């Protein structure tokens, strides 16, 4: 078994490619934002090394053909529309990819055909009769023990999707010969993160000994034909998983750092495909295995599963009109728990964004840099040993927290525990706001005391903004620009009080005042709780009296 470990600096991050039978929803955006933030972190941590991030759309399968027919479109017309909607969403939310792959591209088809031939040459494929319970929704077969009676027939126990019995001749992949190697890969290399998902991944290994990797072309026309046998279409999951190879130029250019992926981000519903099928295909082809599978839970809406029939599916762009794109991005990363499902509630999102981004970060920068407080609009410099005596008592604990913050967040960012990194950063932000409020620099005259308060405040907001760059890139850029911090100094090396010996701060002018970055978000009337609404009515009535 080949498990390659690159030098620590290089990174290759992927998200799953998203199925192109419908528009993107909140869950798709969440996965993409995790990948983007991890990619931004790697570039911030080591800007000199190669960092690659890929996403895209999965555009083959019977569901797509069926949806296209219902809409009066050809399959490729539907794919063009849906893929364009994903691209647009990712652009709007600053998802900064290195490659965007579509499985209908010529380069991908060629990659899949080469991969098929490799598996065939390795004697891992045989043609035989196959029967089982098939789910069109899940695009896979289920064993007898994995289905149960539903209200309208048999359904999958795991996904609750409807299944039907199918018998046909397919090409089969000899999955069982890789079971032990896959188990070793999972258990000896700490591959599955969070570890909470490892028991499920291990259970999936023994579930199947053979895997059907083709479908009768009369039943699945929209896909890639099996090389040398046009009567069969390649199974969509073999097709889709090969996208990770396509973006790296397979079969060419496959040496490190081009391969293997350092982190593959997936939802918990596709763990089996990435933890069992994918490594088996790679082992059969003689390719290195991924270093880490980062698994995350799903998003509920007000405690319920998102569903078109219920009408609670969140459209990210529409929601961003209320929360802002940066605000929605922040909320998903702060509230998203990789080890469990997370809950989206509009009022909670508004409260979190107002408290953290509007009040603790954006407003503080705006207030601290105001001309009324800093008439010269210059970043004051005060030597640590020359801090004003009256300020030292409250400044020193804050400075200690600033200096410790970078080392606290590095392992959290490395392990994609963004919600924990945000907690640490926001803790320092709250301390900074308290420091600023207690000393009330707007009441001070020019002098060493005012310079000390402003310098400590500016340094804290600078460090906070530096470390928030992977999470809220636009807000961080706004704050750092207002503080007059050029791109040369927006790195981890300067994320300490004073910025280190290479950072020249004396007499540096502040940046242009562009006003508030974001206004406080008001709760929509339809979301106001009845009790709160009644209180507001009473207040208004009392004012009238």
N, C-alpha and C positions, 0 to 999 in steps of 0.2 A: 504494500500500500504506500502511495506517495502522498505525504502531507508536507507541503513546502511552507516555510516561514520566511517571509521577506525581511529585509532590514526594517526595523521598527518604523522608520520615517515614512516609507512609501505606503500608499493606501489605495484600495480599489473597492468602492462601495456600490452596492446595487439596491434598488427596490425591485419588487416583482413588477412585471409589466402588467398594466391594467387592462381588463377585458373590455373590448370595444363594442359592447352591445347596448350601452347606455351612457348618459352623461356622468361626469365625476361628482362624487359626493364627499362629505366630510371625512370619511374614513380614508379615501384615496389621498386627500390633501394631507392628512396626518402622517401617513406613511412617507409621502414625498418630503414633507418638512423635516421628519426625523433624519432622512438621508441627507438632505441639504445641510442641516445644522451639523451633522457629523462630518460632512465634507468640509464645511467652512472651518470647523474646529481643527481638522488635520492641517489645513492650509495656514491657519493662524499659528499653530504649534510648530510647524516645520515648513516655512514657505519655500525652502530651497529644493524640496523633494517633489516627486511626481505624485499627484493625487487625482484620482479618476472617479467620477460619479455618473452612473447610468440609470436611466429609467426609460419608459416607453409604453407601447400598447400591444396587447395580444389580440390578433385580428383574424384568427381562424376558428372554425368549429361550427357545429350545427346550430347553436343558439344565435350566432351572428347571422347565419343564412336565414333562419326563421324570422328574426326581428326585421331584417332588411326586407323580406317578402311582405311582412305585415305593413311596413311603411311605404311600400311601393318603390323600393330602391334596389339597386344591385348590391351585392355584399361589399364590394370595394367602395361604392358611394357611401354606404353607411360607415364603413371604417374611416374613410377620409373625414367625414363630419365629426365623428366621435374623437378620433385622434387629434383633430384640430382643436376641439374643446379642451382636451387635456393639456395640450401645448399652451393654449391661451391661459388656462388656470395657473399653470406653473410659472409662466412669465409674470403674471399679475402678483404672484406671491414670492417672487424673487427666488424660485427654485433654480439654482445655478448648476445645470448639468453639463457634463463633458460630452455626453452622447445621448441621443434620444432615438430609440430603436422601434421600428414597426416590423412586425413579423411578415408583412406582405412585401417587404423590400427584397430585391434580388440578392443582395449580399447575405440576407438571413436564409433564404431558401438554399443557397449554395452551401452555407455552413451546416444546415440540417442534413442535407444530402451526404456531405462528407462524414458527419457524425454517424449517420445510419450505416454507412459502409464500414466505418471503423468497428462498430458494434458487431456487424455481420462477420467481418474478418476475424474478430476475436472469438467467434463461435458462441456468441451470446444470444443469437436470435434463431428461432425455429418457427415454422408455420404449422399450426395445428388447430383443431376445433376448440372453441372456447364458449362457455356459457356462464351466465351470472346475472345479477340484478344491476341494471345500468341506469344511472341518473344523467339525463341530458343536462340538467342544471349544474351538476358538479363535474360533468365530463369525465366520469370514472365508473368502474364496476365496483360492486360491493359483494362481500361474501354473505352466505345465508345468515350467519350469526350477527351481521351488521345491519340487518333490516328488521322491521316489525310492521304490524298492521296499523294503517292510518285510517282516517275517515273515508278516504276515497281509493284505498288500495295500499300497496306496500310503500313504505318510506324508509329513508336512511335514519338510523338511530342518532347519528351524530349531527347531521345537517338538517334533518326533517324534510329533505327534498324527496319528491316522488321518484320511485324507481320502477322499471319494467324489466321483465325477464327477456334476455336476448341469447340466442345461440347462433354462432357464425364462425367462419374460419378466419383467424387473425394471425398476425405475426406475434409471437410471444418472446418476451425478454426473460432470461433465466436469472431472476432476482435473487433466489435463495443462495446462489454461490457467493454472494457478497455480504450476506447477513453478518457474519462474524467480523469482517473488516469494517463494516459500517458501525457496529456496536463498539469496537475498539476506538474508532475515530471519535465517536461521541463521548465515550466515558474517559478516555485517557488524555484528551486534548482540550477539555472544557469548552466545547464547541457551542453548545446550546445555551443561550443567554436570554432572559434570566433562567437560572437552573430549575425554576419552578416548572418549566415545560419539558425537562428531560425525561421524566417517567412516561409521558405520553409518546414522546419520540421513540423511546425504547420499545413500547408496546406495538408501535406501527411496524417495527422491523419484522416480526414474526407473522404478521397478518397475511402476507402473500408470499408464495414461493415462485409464482410466475406472474408476469405483468403483460397484459395485452397492450401492445404498442402500435396497433394499427386498427382501422375500422374499414368495413366494406365500403367502397367508394360510392355504391348506390345509396348508402345511408348517410355518408359524410362526404359531400362533394367539395365543400369549401375548406380546402387545406392543401398540404403539400403531398403529392403522390409518392408512394414508396418507390425508390429508385429500382427500375427494372420490372415493376409490377403495378401498372396503373389501375388495377382492380381494387387496390388497397390505398387508403389515405393514412398518413402518419398521425398517430395519436397526438391530440393537441398539447398534452403536457410534455411530451418529449420535444415537440416542436417549440413550445414556449420556453422551456428551460434552457434550450440552446441559445437563447438571446444573449445570455451572459458571455457565451463564447463569441457570438457574432460581433459584439461591441469591441472585442479585443483582437479582432482580425483573424479568428480561427479559420483554417488551420495554420496560418502564418503568425509570426510575432507572438509566440506563446511563452516566452521565457520571462522570468521575474525581471522587473516588477509588473509586467503586463498580466501575469497570472500567478497564483489564483486570487479570487476575491478575498479581501481581508475581512469584510463585513457584508453579509447579505441580510437586508431588513425585510421581514415578512410578517403578515398577520397570522394569528394562531390557527386560522382555518386552513392554511395551506402548508402547515408544518410537515405533514406526511410527504408531500411531493418534494419538498426541499431537504428533508432530513433522511429520506430513504431512497426515493427514486433517483434524485439528482446525484448523490454521491455514487450510487450504483452505476449510473451511466458513465460518470467520469472515471471510475475505477476500470470499467470495461474498456474504455478508450485510452487508458494509460495516462490520464491527466491528474494533476494535483487537486486535492480537495480544498474547499473553502476553509478559512481559518475560524470563522465565527458566523453563526446564524443568530441574528438578534430578532426575537419574536415579541410581538406586542398584542395586546388585547383589542377589543372592538369598542366603538363609541355607542353608548345608549343616548337617547334623547328624553330628558325628564324621566329617567328610570326605565324606559321602554326601548326595545330593539327598533332600529330604523326600518320602516316598511312603507312601500308605496301605497299599499292598501289602507294603512293607518293615516297616511298623509303627513308623516313627521320626518321625512328625509330632508336633511339640511343641505341646501345648495350653498357652497362656500362663498361664491362671489356675491350672492344676494345677502348673506349674513355679514359679509365684510362691509357692506354699505352702512350697517349699524355699528359694528365693532371696530372697523378699520382693518385693513389687511395685516398690519403689524400687530394690532391687538388680538386678532383671531389667531395668528401664528403663535403669539406669546401664550395665549390661554391654552391652546392645544398642548404645547410643550410643558407648561407648568402643571396642568391638570391630568395629562395623559400618564397613566400608570402602566408600564410595560407588562407587569405580572398579572394584570387584572383588567376587566372592562372598566371604562371610564364613563362618566355621565356628563352630558352637555345640557346646561340650563342657561337660558339667555340672561336672566337676572344675575346669576352667579358670575357669568362671564363679564358682564358689565362691571360688577363690583370689583372683581379681580383686576381688570384692566385699569379702572379708575384709581384704585388704591396703589397699584404697583407702577404702572407706566406713566399715567397722567400726574399723579401726586408725587410719588417717591423719586421719579427720575426726571421726566420732562419739565415739570413745574419748578423743581429745585434748580435745574440748570438755568432756566429762564430768570428766576428770581435772583439767583446768586450773581448772574452776569449783567443784571440791569444797570443802566447808566447811573441811576440814582444812587446805587451802592458803589459801583466801580466807575468813577467819572473818567478816568484815564483809559478805560477799556484795555488794560494790560494785565496779563497773567502775573500776579505778584509772586515774588520768590522770597522765601524765608528759610534760612538754614535751620535744620532741625535743632541745633544747639542754641538758636537765637529766638525760639518761639516765645511769644509774650508770656510772662510769668502767670498772669491771670487766666490764660487760656490753656496752659499746659495740663492742668488737672483733668479736663474733659477731652483735650486733644490727644493725649498720649494713648489712652485705651482705644480710641478710634484709629489712630495710626497703626497700632499693633494689629488690629483687625484687618486693616488694609493690606499690611505686609503678609498676613497669613492667608489672605483670600485666594491668591493664585494657587498655592500649594493644596488648598482644600478642593478647588474645583477641577484641577488637572485630572485626578483619577476618576472623578464623576463624569467629566466630559469623555474621557477615554473609554469609559464603560457605557456611554450613551444614556446615562442616568440624568437627563436634562432637568427633570423636576427637582432633583436634589441639588444640582448646581445652582438652579434659580433660587432655591431656598437660602443657600449660603450668600449669594449675591444680594438678595433683597434684605437679608438681615443687616448687612453693612449699609445698604441704602437707607434703612430706617434709622440706624444710628447717626448717619450723616445728617438726615433731616432734623433729628432731635438736637444735634450739635448746632446746626444753623439756627434753629428756632430759639434755643436757649440763649445764644449770644447776640441775637437780633442785630446783625451788622447794619441794618437800615437806620439804626439809632446812633451809630458810631460816627465819629469824625475821622478824617484821614489820619493815618499814623500806623505805628507798629501793631497795635491791637487789631485794627481792621484788616491789615495785611495778613496777619496770622489767621484770622477766622476765614478770610476768603481763600487763602492758599490751602488750608486744610480741606475746606469744602471742595475746591476745584480739584485737588488731588484725588479725593474720594470719588467724585463723579467721573473723573478721568479713568480711574481704575475700574469702576463699575461698568462704564461704557465700553472699555476695552474688552472686558470679559463677557459682556453681553453680545458681542458682535456675531457669534454663531446663532444666537437666539433671535435677536431683533436687529438685523443689519442696518436698516434705514434709520431707526431711532438712534442707534449707536453712532452712526455717521453724523447725524444731525447734532448730537451732543458734543462729539469730539471736534466737529467743525466750529461750533460756537465757542469752544474752549481754545481754539486756535491750534489744535494738534494736527500736524501734517501726517500724511500717510507713512512717512519714514519712521514715525514713532508710535504707530498703532500695532504694536507687537507684544508678545508675552514678556519679552525682556524688560520692557518699560512698565510692566504692571506692578510696580512697587512704589511706595511713597518716595517722591523725589525723582522717580523715573530712571535712576541709575546714572552712572558717570557719563554716558554718551548723550544724555538728553540735556540740551541747553535750554533752560527755561527763563533766564534773566531777560526781562524786558520784552518777552514775546507778546505781540498784540493778540487780543481775542479775535475770534472770527465775526463775520457779519451777523447782526441781530435780525433773524428772520421771524421773530415772534414765537408764539407757542407752536410746538410740534403737533400736538393734538389736544383738542378740547375735551372736557369732561363729557362722558356719554350719559345721556338721559335715558331712563328706563321707559320703554314704550308704554303708553296708557293701558294697552290690553294685557301687559305683563305685571302691572301694579297689583299687589295683593289687596284683597277687599279691606282688611283692617287698616292697612296703610293708606288706602284711598280715602277711607272714612275720616282718618286722622287729618289728612290734608284738607278735606272739606270743612272740618271743624275749625282748623286754623284760619282758613279763609273767612269763615262765618264770624269768628271772633274779631278778626281785623276790621270787618265791615261794621260790627257793633261799636 
